[in-house]
Amino acid sequence: MKKLLGIILLFFCFAAQAQFPDPNAKIFDPVKWSYSSEKINDKEYDLLITAKIEKGWHLYSQFIEDGGPIPTSFKFNPSAAYKLIGKVTESPKPITAFDKNFNMEIAWHKNQVVFKQRIGLNKPITAVTGVLEFMVCDDQRCLPPAEVEFEVPLAAGSDVVTASDSISPDSAIVAVQVADTSSNMVVPALVSNKTASRAEGSLWAIFIAGFIGGLAAFFMPCIYPMIPMTVSFFTKQSGSRAKGIRSAIIYGVSIIIIYVALGLLITLIFGASALNEAASSATFNLLFFVVLIIFGISFLGAFEITLPSALVNKMDEKSNQSGFMGLFFMAFTLALVSFSCTGPIIGTLLVDAVSKGSYLGPAIGMLGFSSALAIPFTLFAIFPSWLKEMPKSGGWLNTVKVSLGFLEIALAFKFLSNVDLAYHWGILNRDIFLIIWIVVFGLWSLYLLGKLRLSHDSEINFLSLPRLFFAMFILGFTIYMIPGLWGAPLKGISAWLPPQTTQEFDLYSNAGSAVTKTQTSGKKYAGLFHAPHGLDAFYDYEQGLAYAKSVNKPILLDFTGWSCTNCRKMEASVWPDKEVLRRLREDYVLISLYVDDKTELSQEEKYNSAFSGKKVSSIGQKWSDLQASKFGTNSQPYYVIADHTGTVLVAPQAFNLDVTNYIKFLESGKIAFEKKY
C-alpha cells in the first residue's frame, strides 16, 4: 500500500525539467553544391544539381509533410527560351527515419544527392538560373533554411557541362544547440540563425509518465485480482517451469505490442501537424478537458466505460487457442476486460502525449504504460513465491480508483485554463482555479479519512497507517492552497496556476490593483496583459524599444506564454526576490511578449513571415515569429537583454531557478549597456 501511495503521488507530481541552451556558436557550412547539364537531344537537357553533404549531416528531401523542417525546393527563373518538363526528381531515394530535432519521421539524404530537372529548349541559351532553398541538420542541431542562387551552364553540342558553387563564409550559417522547452506548449516557428532544434515534449518524460500510469493501473480493481489466476495458469497449466516462464514472457510482450499499437493508431489518426498544434488549440484543449472530466467521474463510480461485450467474448474465445496466438489473445482479453479501470488512465496519458505535440508521444506513452503492466505479470510467473507477499484484494483497490478520479478532475482544469488564458475568456482566473482545486483536494482528503463515502464503497472500520498518512498529505496540500485565495504566491504549484495577475483579490502583492494609469496609458495591448508583482511592462516590442531609447535604459525581453509552466515558476520563484525586483524596476525596460496569445491582429498588422513563410495573424504568432527569426529560439521562458536598437548585450538566459544566477545576468546586462552608452 505504501508503494501504491507513492505511485499516485509521483503520477501527480511528475513533470519534465527544462534544459538550458548551449551558448557556444560555430560556423557551419556542411553542404557544397555543384551544377551540370546533360544533353538528351538537340531540344532537351537534364539539369543536374548535386549536393555533397558532410559526414554526420543530412539534407532534407523535397517531400516532407507540414509541421517538419523546410523541404528542399527549386525556383527556376522563367524564360521564353525554355520550358520545364515534369518536376524535379531526386536520387538516390531519400532515407526515411526518425529525426530527433523534430520528433517525427522525416525523409532526408546523406553523403550526396542529385536533383534532376528536364527542360525543353525553345531557342539556344547558355545557362538556366534560379534559386534553391534547403535545410540541413545533424543529430544535435539544425541550421536555418538557406537560399542559394544557382546557374546551370548549357552548351550546344556538349554532352555534359559542369559548374560548382558553395556557400561563402560570409553567408555561412551560425547555429547553436537549443534545449527542450518542457513548457507544455509548442510554438509554430522552426529554427533560425542561432538555434538548432525544435523544442518538443521529452519522449523520456512521456515514457516515464506512462510507466507510472501503468503501475497505478496495476493496482486497479480490474487488474490486481487477476494476477494470481494468470500466474497460476502459467505455472500449473504449462507443464514445466521453463515453459511457464516462456509463456509469461510471450504474454508480457503481447501486452506491450497491443498498447503500443494503440499509441501508433492515435498517431496515424491525428497526424503530425495535428499533434504539433494540439497544445495551443482551443478545440484540442477543450476536448481534453471534457475527456478528463468524464474519466474522473467514471472513476468516482458514476458509470463504467466498457467495451462491447461481443468484442470481449470474441477475444476470450480466441484465447483458448494453443501456442503464441492463444497467449496473444489472452493478453488482448485482459486489455478489453480491464478497460473500465485502465481506460481513463490510458486516455489521460494519450491526452498528455498528444498535447505535447510529439509525433511518437502516444506510442512512447503506451510503451511505458504496457511495460509497467507486463513486467509484474512476468516476474510473478518467474518467481511465484512472491505472490505470498502481495496484499490481498479488498476495498482499498476501490480507494485507489476513486483517488485517481479526484486527481483526473483536478488535472482537467489545467487544460481549460490554457484555453481561457490564451483567448482571454476570463472564466478561470487564479481565484476560481484555486477554489476548484481546494474543493477537489479537500473532498479527496475527507474521502481518505472515511468522512465521505460513495455508493460502491465498502465500510471502513479503521484507517490503515498508509491511508492516514496519505490523507494527511492531501489535507495539508489543501490547507497550503487556501492562502492563495488572498494572493499568496504558492511557489510549489505556481507553474500549474493561472498567472498571479489574474488574481481578483490580492492582499499579498496587490498585483491586480497596482497597475496604475502610468503603466497602462497609451500602451499597446495593456488591456490584455499584466506583468506580475506590479512591474511596469510593455507588451509591444517596437513600443518598448522606443521608450527604452527615451529613458536611455536597456530592455529585458521576456518571451513567455500563457501555457508556459516554467514561465510561471520563474515569475513565482525568481522574480519576487527583492534584488531581482529592484533591478527589474530601476535598471530595465521590461517587454513581455506572449507567444501563444490567440488575440487576432488588426487587418493592417497581419503579414506573411519572411522567416517561416507562414501567415502571421495573431499576437502570439507575431512574437513567436520575432523570437525565432531575430533571436534564434522558440523555447520559453527566454530572457534577452538588449539595447534600444534590439542588439543583444549579453548571452540570453532560459529557465533557471537560481536567483543568484539571475541577479548576475541582470547586473552583467546593465554593465554592458553602460559601457556601450
Legacy VTK file of the C-alpha trace (Angstrom):
# vtk DataFile Version 3.0
C-alpha trace
ASCII
DATASET POLYDATA
POINTS 677 float
0.000 0.000 0.000
2.872 2.363 0.765
4.302 1.760 -2.689
0.889 2.385 -4.191
0.516 5.758 -2.485
3.955 6.736 -3.692
2.986 5.811 -7.234
-0.104 8.014 -7.120
1.930 10.871 -5.707
4.530 10.519 -8.463
1.786 10.352 -11.081
0.527 13.723 -9.844
3.866 15.480 -9.341
5.807 14.252 -12.374
6.876 16.973 -14.781
9.785 17.229 -17.181
12.536 19.630 -16.203
13.774 22.225 -18.651
17.251 22.127 -20.094
19.435 25.060 -20.898
20.759 26.296 -24.244
24.388 25.983 -25.168
25.818 29.500 -25.512
28.657 28.390 -27.798
28.247 29.036 -31.504
30.178 27.790 -34.505
30.257 28.475 -38.224
28.829 25.559 -40.219
28.994 25.016 -43.975
28.124 21.325 -44.431
26.734 21.346 -48.000
28.609 22.026 -51.253
26.532 22.484 -54.413
27.599 21.785 -57.994
25.666 22.184 -61.230
25.829 20.360 -64.543
23.726 19.653 -67.587
23.318 16.527 -69.648
22.218 16.748 -73.261
19.371 14.416 -74.158
18.861 15.665 -77.733
19.015 18.967 -79.580
15.921 20.236 -77.794
16.119 18.683 -74.342
18.567 18.831 -71.446
18.643 17.429 -67.935
19.717 19.976 -65.339
21.677 18.208 -62.583
22.020 19.941 -59.217
24.266 17.946 -56.880
24.623 18.380 -53.144
27.655 16.911 -51.369
26.911 16.655 -47.655
29.475 16.449 -44.890
29.525 13.293 -42.777
27.100 13.437 -39.864
24.766 15.937 -41.543
21.633 15.294 -43.593
19.822 17.377 -46.205
16.034 17.240 -46.171
14.091 15.885 -49.115
11.589 17.822 -51.237
8.843 15.603 -49.920
8.134 16.478 -46.272
4.733 16.955 -44.692
3.757 20.119 -42.848
4.942 20.545 -39.294
8.506 19.476 -40.005
11.603 21.184 -41.360
11.812 23.270 -44.536
11.982 20.903 -47.537
14.493 21.397 -50.344
12.890 23.353 -53.169
13.866 24.877 -56.518
12.648 28.011 -58.290
13.771 28.339 -61.907
13.763 31.842 -63.308
11.083 31.964 -66.014
12.245 32.453 -69.590
10.728 32.214 -73.047
13.838 30.311 -74.112
12.915 27.105 -72.306
10.143 25.231 -70.546
10.199 22.818 -67.621
9.284 19.208 -68.368
7.883 17.400 -65.353
9.091 18.044 -61.816
12.409 17.867 -60.010
13.400 14.315 -59.094
15.983 13.279 -56.535
18.395 10.346 -56.497
19.064 8.203 -54.572
15.769 7.584 -52.856
15.659 9.542 -49.569
16.114 7.834 -46.222
13.000 7.900 -44.072
13.798 7.808 -40.370
13.058 9.440 -37.039
14.572 12.919 -36.731
15.442 13.890 -33.125
15.326 17.588 -33.973
11.650 17.460 -34.940
10.461 14.297 -33.147
8.872 12.911 -36.296
9.529 10.623 -39.251
11.216 12.700 -41.972
12.809 11.964 -45.370
16.407 13.111 -45.870
19.642 12.497 -47.795
23.176 11.981 -46.556
26.575 11.997 -48.300
25.317 13.027 -51.755
22.099 13.596 -53.666
21.428 14.628 -57.276
18.337 16.666 -58.157
17.312 16.455 -61.811
15.020 18.736 -63.808
14.391 18.170 -67.527
13.875 21.222 -69.749
12.865 21.732 -73.353
14.618 24.470 -75.361
12.664 26.918 -77.489
15.849 28.676 -78.607
19.569 28.352 -77.834
20.697 29.569 -74.368
23.905 29.196 -72.410
22.553 28.696 -68.878
19.486 28.284 -66.694
19.345 30.269 -63.460
17.237 30.110 -60.322
17.193 29.894 -56.539
17.202 26.794 -54.355
16.222 26.657 -50.681
17.407 23.940 -48.343
17.822 22.982 -44.718
20.298 20.634 -43.027
20.564 19.084 -39.576
22.770 16.699 -37.679
21.818 14.630 -34.628
22.056 17.624 -32.283
21.386 20.798 -34.235
19.727 22.272 -37.298
20.838 25.130 -39.495
18.248 27.689 -40.569
16.825 27.491 -44.080
19.265 28.959 -46.636
18.707 30.230 -50.167
21.360 29.811 -52.863
21.278 31.345 -56.327
22.396 28.875 -58.964
23.370 28.875 -62.629
23.393 25.633 -64.591
25.533 26.012 -67.751
24.362 24.713 -71.117
26.445 24.400 -74.279
25.208 23.346 -77.681
26.818 20.144 -78.808
28.229 19.317 -75.375
27.102 16.207 -73.641
27.923 17.318 -70.094
28.773 20.761 -68.771
29.545 21.287 -65.090
29.996 24.118 -62.632
30.301 24.254 -58.879
29.296 26.529 -56.068
29.374 26.588 -52.309
28.238 28.867 -49.564
30.809 31.546 -48.857
31.954 32.184 -45.294
30.071 35.474 -45.338
26.822 33.649 -45.922
27.653 30.654 -43.744
25.204 29.922 -41.013
25.720 30.353 -37.307
23.977 27.620 -35.346
23.799 26.723 -31.689
22.204 23.816 -29.962
18.951 24.678 -28.211
17.324 22.681 -25.466
13.912 21.138 -24.989
11.388 23.652 -23.600
9.367 21.447 -21.172
6.858 24.230 -21.177
3.883 22.006 -22.212
3.336 24.000 -25.355
4.536 24.077 -28.975
5.473 27.283 -30.813
4.844 27.461 -34.589
8.336 28.740 -35.525
11.028 26.256 -36.544
14.670 27.352 -36.384
16.770 30.414 -37.116
20.328 31.683 -37.490
21.349 30.860 -33.930
19.335 27.896 -32.881
19.112 24.436 -33.889
16.460 22.095 -32.715
12.782 22.302 -32.331
11.632 22.312 -28.718
9.296 19.397 -28.145
7.967 17.475 -25.186
10.534 14.996 -23.953
9.906 11.431 -25.084
11.612 10.229 -21.923
9.186 12.304 -19.869
6.257 10.779 -21.745
7.655 7.263 -21.267
8.168 7.717 -17.508
4.697 9.245 -17.103
3.292 6.241 -18.978
5.251 3.834 -16.785
3.951 5.466 -13.610
0.425 5.368 -15.029
0.877 1.662 -15.757
1.949 0.997 -12.179
-1.130 2.864 -10.952
-3.315 0.774 -13.309
-1.718 -2.403 -11.961
-3.344 -1.709 -8.588
-6.813 -1.111 -10.032
-9.734 -3.450 -9.139
-9.966 -4.776 -12.698
-6.343 -5.963 -12.872
-4.899 -6.637 -9.429
-7.229 -9.560 -8.522
-6.436 -11.247 -11.866
-2.740 -11.649 -11.086
-2.947 -14.895 -9.048
-5.219 -16.556 -11.652
-2.996 -15.563 -14.563
0.213 -16.611 -12.830
-1.435 -19.899 -11.802
-2.209 -20.595 -15.460
1.430 -20.103 -16.435
2.892 -22.136 -13.567
0.414 -25.012 -13.445
-1.093 -25.333 -16.920
2.143 -25.032 -18.886
3.520 -28.365 -17.661
7.003 -27.202 -16.686
8.553 -24.147 -15.040
10.629 -23.330 -18.119
7.568 -23.452 -20.366
5.597 -21.378 -17.855
8.281 -18.691 -17.840
8.353 -18.675 -21.642
4.559 -18.329 -21.768
4.680 -15.472 -19.259
7.272 -13.623 -21.347
5.177 -14.049 -24.502
2.149 -12.832 -22.569
4.032 -9.761 -21.357
5.388 -8.955 -24.822
1.857 -9.314 -26.210
0.581 -6.729 -23.723
3.281 -4.320 -24.882
2.529 -4.916 -28.580
-1.205 -4.300 -28.061
-0.828 -0.994 -26.224
1.977 0.335 -28.439
-0.204 -0.431 -31.449
-2.915 1.682 -29.815
-0.440 4.564 -29.481
0.595 4.251 -33.125
-3.051 4.219 -34.149
-3.601 7.515 -32.310
-0.613 8.988 -34.154
-1.979 7.858 -37.516
-5.422 9.254 -36.734
-4.177 12.670 -35.639
-1.173 13.027 -37.933
1.979 15.034 -37.285
0.592 18.506 -37.904
-2.422 17.974 -35.640
-0.209 16.726 -32.820
2.032 19.764 -33.130
-0.925 22.168 -32.946
-2.656 20.434 -30.044
-1.029 22.311 -27.175
-2.305 25.735 -28.257
-5.528 24.689 -29.974
-8.750 25.663 -28.226
-10.576 22.691 -29.736
-7.994 20.165 -28.518
-7.692 21.654 -25.038
-11.458 21.825 -24.574
-11.771 18.246 -25.798
-9.071 17.148 -23.356
-10.872 18.951 -20.531
-14.161 17.185 -21.285
-12.460 13.791 -21.716
-10.638 14.032 -18.389
-13.790 15.147 -16.572
-15.664 12.144 -17.988
-12.841 9.801 -16.981
-12.722 11.304 -13.489
-16.478 10.927 -12.971
-16.205 7.342 -14.186
-13.544 6.575 -11.574
-15.755 8.110 -8.886
-18.298 5.404 -9.696
-20.994 7.223 -11.689
-20.648 4.758 -14.564
-18.159 2.389 -16.130
-16.548 2.847 -19.512
-16.696 -0.607 -21.052
-16.161 -2.052 -24.488
-18.862 -4.059 -26.324
-19.319 -7.464 -24.699
-19.347 -9.153 -28.116
-15.787 -7.971 -28.736
-14.655 -9.151 -25.306
-16.294 -12.571 -25.783
-14.745 -12.977 -29.214
-11.249 -12.270 -27.908
-11.864 -14.623 -24.964
-12.784 -17.446 -27.354
-9.595 -16.912 -29.359
-7.518 -17.016 -26.162
-8.344 -20.737 -25.905
-6.051 -21.418 -28.846
-2.723 -23.040 -28.115
0.657 -21.509 -28.718
1.598 -17.901 -29.307
-1.782 -16.789 -30.692
-3.621 -18.091 -27.645
-1.342 -16.125 -25.328
-1.664 -13.029 -27.518
-5.464 -13.109 -27.393
-5.295 -13.851 -23.674
-3.399 -10.555 -23.299
-5.917 -8.870 -25.604
-8.743 -10.130 -23.395
-7.028 -8.647 -20.343
-6.816 -5.275 -22.111
-10.518 -5.383 -23.016
-11.828 -6.679 -19.693
-9.805 -4.173 -17.678
-10.758 -1.221 -19.873
-13.270 0.130 -17.366
-10.328 0.704 -14.984
-7.429 1.318 -17.337
-9.336 3.295 -19.986
-9.323 6.614 -18.102
-5.624 6.249 -17.268
-4.798 5.388 -20.871
-6.935 8.285 -22.052
-5.165 10.692 -19.698
-1.734 9.541 -20.871
-2.715 9.831 -24.529
-4.180 13.284 -23.915
-0.925 14.342 -22.282
1.198 12.894 -25.094
-0.915 14.469 -27.830
-0.934 17.851 -26.064
2.887 17.857 -26.023
2.825 17.761 -29.800
5.252 14.838 -30.056
4.786 12.670 -33.121
5.861 9.472 -31.355
4.457 10.573 -27.992
1.348 8.329 -27.939
3.336 5.222 -28.867
6.095 6.007 -26.339
3.497 6.687 -23.628
1.833 3.345 -24.307
5.232 1.622 -24.291
5.807 2.908 -20.768
2.271 2.039 -19.671
2.328 -1.504 -21.073
5.823 -2.184 -19.729
4.642 -1.370 -16.214
1.742 -3.799 -16.668
3.694 -6.569 -18.361
6.730 -6.677 -16.057
4.831 -7.648 -12.847
2.911 -10.453 -14.599
6.160 -11.834 -15.991
8.098 -11.519 -12.729
5.366 -13.183 -10.669
5.309 -16.069 -13.147
9.087 -16.477 -12.842
9.010 -16.098 -9.040
5.562 -17.377 -7.973
6.564 -17.367 -4.291
6.349 -13.564 -4.423
2.565 -13.881 -4.601
2.510 -14.652 -0.882
3.885 -11.187 -0.169
1.180 -9.381 -2.117
-1.554 -7.567 -0.147
-4.910 -9.269 -0.517
-7.558 -7.702 -2.717
-10.170 -5.661 -0.922
-11.849 -2.303 -0.593
-8.513 -0.487 -0.793
-8.463 -1.172 -4.545
-11.610 0.905 -4.972
-9.956 3.640 -2.889
-7.159 3.752 -5.462
-9.685 4.054 -8.272
-11.629 6.872 -6.593
-8.402 8.702 -5.705
-7.379 8.730 -9.351
-10.840 10.078 -10.159
-10.298 13.100 -7.913
-6.862 13.584 -9.444
-8.129 13.475 -13.035
-10.830 16.060 -12.322
-8.230 18.402 -10.814
-5.852 17.997 -13.756
-8.654 18.586 -16.264
-8.960 22.221 -15.236
-5.361 22.905 -16.287
-6.376 22.279 -19.917
-9.398 24.550 -19.566
-7.165 27.214 -18.023
-4.779 27.089 -21.008
-7.583 27.939 -23.419
-9.155 30.505 -21.103
-5.891 32.442 -20.816
-4.934 32.301 -24.493
-8.343 33.567 -25.646
-8.988 35.939 -22.708
-12.359 34.410 -21.844
-11.955 35.323 -18.170
-13.670 32.172 -16.890
-10.875 30.697 -14.789
-8.894 33.396 -13.043
-6.474 32.370 -10.325
-9.075 32.679 -7.541
-11.638 30.434 -9.241
-9.000 27.885 -10.212
-7.772 27.686 -6.615
-11.317 27.353 -5.259
-11.927 24.390 -7.566
-8.690 22.704 -6.528
-9.285 23.369 -2.824
-12.738 21.774 -3.081
-11.497 18.761 -5.075
-8.493 18.019 -2.854
-10.464 18.802 0.289
-13.128 16.241 -0.643
-10.378 13.784 -1.540
-8.849 14.111 1.940
-12.280 13.649 3.578
-12.811 10.549 1.456
-9.490 9.064 2.556
-10.338 9.819 6.198
-13.601 7.920 5.818
-15.758 11.033 6.317
-17.111 10.804 2.782
-18.436 7.565 1.327
-19.592 6.784 -2.197
-22.274 4.255 -3.103
-19.900 1.454 -4.125
-17.514 1.828 -1.164
-17.156 -0.842 1.473
-17.428 0.108 5.129
-14.229 1.325 6.785
-13.786 0.049 10.340
-10.372 1.632 10.831
-7.795 3.647 8.888
-4.599 1.940 7.849
-1.457 3.941 8.505
-0.626 4.411 4.791
-4.155 5.686 4.155
-3.945 8.018 7.161
-0.593 9.477 6.127
-1.732 9.949 2.543
-4.907 11.667 3.795
-2.720 13.942 5.918
-0.649 14.827 2.874
-3.713 15.670 0.746
-5.301 17.650 3.592
-2.049 19.527 4.148
-1.857 20.337 0.440
-5.430 21.635 0.586
-4.617 23.913 3.524
-1.454 25.070 1.725
-3.565 26.361 -1.174
-6.008 28.393 0.944
-3.761 31.488 1.437
-3.553 31.660 -2.348
-7.124 32.972 -2.336
-5.688 36.178 -0.839
-2.744 36.328 -3.213
-0.055 34.156 -1.570
2.367 33.114 -4.351
2.206 29.335 -3.663
5.600 28.769 -5.293
5.281 24.996 -5.045
2.420 24.878 -7.558
2.743 28.255 -9.280
3.536 26.571 -12.609
0.102 24.914 -12.617
-1.891 28.009 -11.669
-3.075 30.899 -13.828
-0.723 33.907 -13.521
-0.810 35.984 -10.349
-2.035 38.935 -12.404
-5.401 37.207 -12.927
-5.999 37.245 -9.170
-9.008 39.440 -8.372
-8.454 39.681 -4.616
-4.740 40.058 -3.849
-3.589 41.190 -0.408
-0.114 39.736 -0.851
1.333 41.740 -3.743
-1.546 43.933 -4.928
-0.642 42.651 -8.379
-4.123 43.297 -9.606
-4.580 46.785 -8.160
-1.026 48.041 -8.553
-1.373 48.692 -12.265
-1.512 52.470 -12.436
-2.611 54.830 -15.205
1.059 55.484 -15.942
1.597 51.796 -16.561
-1.378 51.387 -18.903
-1.780 54.775 -20.540
-1.011 54.559 -24.246
0.482 51.079 -24.022
-0.429 48.671 -26.763
-2.188 45.504 -25.558
-2.130 46.803 -21.945
-5.751 45.744 -21.538
-4.846 42.120 -22.320
-1.686 41.562 -20.294
-0.432 42.480 -16.831
3.102 41.980 -15.533
3.491 40.141 -12.200
4.444 41.847 -8.935
3.149 45.211 -10.123
6.019 45.595 -12.604
5.702 48.273 -15.272
5.948 46.403 -18.578
5.381 46.904 -22.275
3.698 44.250 -24.404
4.736 45.513 -27.839
8.341 45.169 -28.999
8.655 48.376 -31.025
6.883 50.493 -28.428
9.128 49.127 -25.695
12.266 49.895 -27.734
11.116 53.468 -28.323
10.501 54.021 -24.620
13.870 52.486 -23.699
15.575 54.932 -26.051
13.761 57.884 -24.490
14.859 56.932 -20.951
18.276 55.549 -22.026
17.841 52.114 -20.429
18.458 48.573 -21.661
15.499 46.301 -22.304
14.712 42.901 -20.837
12.773 40.890 -23.385
10.626 38.307 -21.633
9.411 35.738 -24.162
6.660 33.981 -22.254
3.319 32.238 -22.765
0.013 31.586 -21.061
0.605 27.813 -21.138
4.286 28.010 -20.163
4.604 26.298 -16.776
8.276 27.175 -16.399
7.453 30.845 -17.022
5.135 30.779 -14.020
7.867 29.084 -11.949
10.339 31.851 -12.792
7.799 34.578 -12.009
6.908 32.981 -8.670
10.346 31.807 -7.534
12.939 34.161 -9.042
11.286 37.494 -9.824
9.921 38.086 -6.257
13.458 38.253 -4.860
13.961 41.839 -3.664
17.235 42.275 -5.574
15.737 40.913 -8.786
12.638 43.096 -8.433
14.719 46.184 -7.723
16.781 45.675 -10.867
13.717 44.967 -12.983
12.055 48.165 -11.750
15.052 50.508 -11.777
17.530 49.277 -14.376
15.436 47.878 -17.217
12.506 48.434 -19.501
10.569 45.163 -19.302
8.944 43.931 -22.526
6.806 40.806 -22.037
5.803 39.057 -25.261
3.243 36.209 -25.093
3.986 33.787 -27.913
0.787 31.743 -27.577
-1.809 34.501 -27.254
-4.719 33.996 -29.672
-5.884 37.615 -29.954
-6.249 38.398 -33.645
-4.187 41.209 -35.109
-5.866 44.036 -36.978
-6.037 43.541 -40.727
-3.218 46.003 -41.429
-0.943 44.288 -38.888
-1.216 40.825 -40.438
1.667 39.726 -42.634
3.431 36.745 -44.163
6.580 35.823 -42.275
9.767 36.187 -44.271
11.292 33.639 -41.925
8.803 30.767 -41.926
6.651 31.733 -44.923
3.525 31.372 -42.796
0.785 33.928 -42.323
1.002 35.798 -39.026
-2.494 36.722 -37.857
-2.408 36.710 -34.024
-0.388 38.440 -31.305
1.191 35.160 -30.266
2.253 34.300 -33.814
3.789 37.767 -34.181
6.020 37.404 -31.120
6.792 33.765 -31.857
7.979 34.803 -35.316
10.066 37.618 -33.808
11.704 35.313 -31.275
12.587 32.654 -33.830
13.737 34.974 -36.631
15.666 37.537 -34.570
16.855 35.647 -31.508
17.090 32.115 -32.787
14.989 30.061 -30.414
11.406 29.022 -29.840
11.624 27.976 -26.183
10.032 29.764 -23.249
10.835 31.293 -20.886
13.595 33.102 -22.750
15.181 36.300 -21.476
17.131 38.651 -23.735
18.948 41.787 -22.557
19.365 44.235 -25.437
19.812 47.932 -26.091
17.126 50.160 -27.601
18.121 49.069 -31.125
17.461 45.426 -30.277
21.167 44.497 -30.214
21.833 41.711 -27.709
24.228 42.802 -24.954
24.888 39.558 -23.059
24.146 35.886 -23.588
20.389 35.269 -23.183
19.059 33.017 -20.432
16.370 30.366 -20.299
14.722 28.525 -17.400
16.944 28.598 -14.311
15.606 28.895 -10.769
18.980 30.010 -9.359
18.241 33.527 -8.079
21.949 34.399 -7.787
22.467 33.471 -11.425
19.584 35.716 -12.496
20.934 38.654 -10.482
24.336 38.223 -12.169
22.575 38.073 -15.534
20.776 41.370 -14.894
23.898 43.008 -13.472
26.052 41.960 -16.431
23.464 43.359 -18.834
23.452 46.700 -17.042
27.280 46.894 -17.116
27.382 46.017 -20.824
24.833 48.731 -21.590
26.703 51.366 -19.582
29.960 50.527 -21.380
28.264 50.940 -24.757
26.383 54.139 -23.906
LINES 1 678
677 0 1 2 3 4 5 6 7 8 9 10 11 12 13 14 15 16 17 18 19 20 21 22 23 24 25 26 27 28 29 30 31 32 33 34 35 36 37 38 39 40 41 42 43 44 45 46 47 48 49 50 51 52 53 54 55 56 57 58 59 60 61 62 63 64 65 66 67 68 69 70 71 72 73 74 75 76 77 78 79 80 81 82 83 84 85 86 87 88 89 90 91 92 93 94 95 96 97 98 99 100 101 102 103 104 105 106 107 108 109 110 111 112 113 114 115 116 117 118 119 120 121 122 123 124 125 126 127 128 129 130 131 132 133 134 135 136 137 138 139 140 141 142 143 144 145 146 147 148 149 150 151 152 153 154 155 156 157 158 159 160 161 162 163 164 165 166 167 168 169 170 171 172 173 174 175 176 177 178 179 180 181 182 183 184 185 186 187 188 189 190 191 192 193 194 195 196 197 198 199 200 201 202 203 204 205 206 207 208 209 210 211 212 213 214 215 216 217 218 219 220 221 222 223 224 225 226 227 228 229 230 231 232 233 234 235 236 237 238 239 240 241 242 243 244 245 246 247 248 249 250 251 252 253 254 255 256 257 258 259 260 261 262 263 264 265 266 267 268 269 270 271 272 273 274 275 276 277 278 279 280 281 282 283 284 285 286 287 288 289 290 291 292 293 294 295 296 297 298 299 300 301 302 303 304 305 306 307 308 309 310 311 312 313 314 315 316 317 318 319 320 321 322 323 324 325 326 327 328 329 330 331 332 333 334 335 336 337 338 339 340 341 342 343 344 345 346 347 348 349 350 351 352 353 354 355 356 357 358 359 360 361 362 363 364 365 366 367 368 369 370 371 372 373 374 375 376 377 378 379 380 381 382 383 384 385 386 387 388 389 390 391 392 393 394 395 396 397 398 399 400 401 402 403 404 405 406 407 408 409 410 411 412 413 414 415 416 417 418 419 420 421 422 423 424 425 426 427 428 429 430 431 432 433 434 435 436 437 438 439 440 441 442 443 444 445 446 447 448 449 450 451 452 453 454 455 456 457 458 459 460 461 462 463 464 465 466 467 468 469 470 471 472 473 474 475 476 477 478 479 480 481 482 483 484 485 486 487 488 489 490 491 492 493 494 495 496 497 498 499 500 501 502 503 504 505 506 507 508 509 510 511 512 513 514 515 516 517 518 519 520 521 522 523 524 525 526 527 528 529 530 531 532 533 534 535 536 537 538 539 540 541 542 543 544 545 546 547 548 549 550 551 552 553 554 555 556 557 558 559 560 561 562 563 564 565 566 567 568 569 570 571 572 573 574 575 576 577 578 579 580 581 582 583 584 585 586 587 588 589 590 591 592 593 594 595 596 597 598 599 600 601 602 603 604 605 606 607 608 609 610 611 612 613 614 615 616 617 618 619 620 621 622 623 624 625 626 627 628 629 630 631 632 633 634 635 636 637 638 639 640 641 642 643 644 645 646 647 648 649 650 651 652 653 654 655 656 657 658 659 660 661 662 663 664 665 666 667 668 669 670 671 672 673 674 675 676
